[in-house]
């Protein structure tokens, strides 16, 4: 699950204008995007997802290169932590 403070982190770092976060089962964007493949902590696990930090890092890298378009970061995590019944 992406923590609720991710948007605040992006705003605080001045990155909110450079990145859109697309979550599981949301439409893929028409802009350039990066898919965050990798292990997902099990539901109920005390392990936190590595993806929020990866989203911030991707936004930093994109902003530093002064790309004219926004980057969409696509995460297989579900918005609000709601998981599908079947994958």
Secondary structure as UniProt FT lines:
FT   TURN            4..5
FT   HELIX           6..12
FT   TURN            13..14
FT   TURN            16..18
FT   STRAND          19..22
FT   TURN            24..25
FT   STRAND          33..36
FT   TURN            43..44
FT   HELIX           51..64
FT   TURN            65..66
FT   STRAND          71..75
FT   HELIX           79..81
//
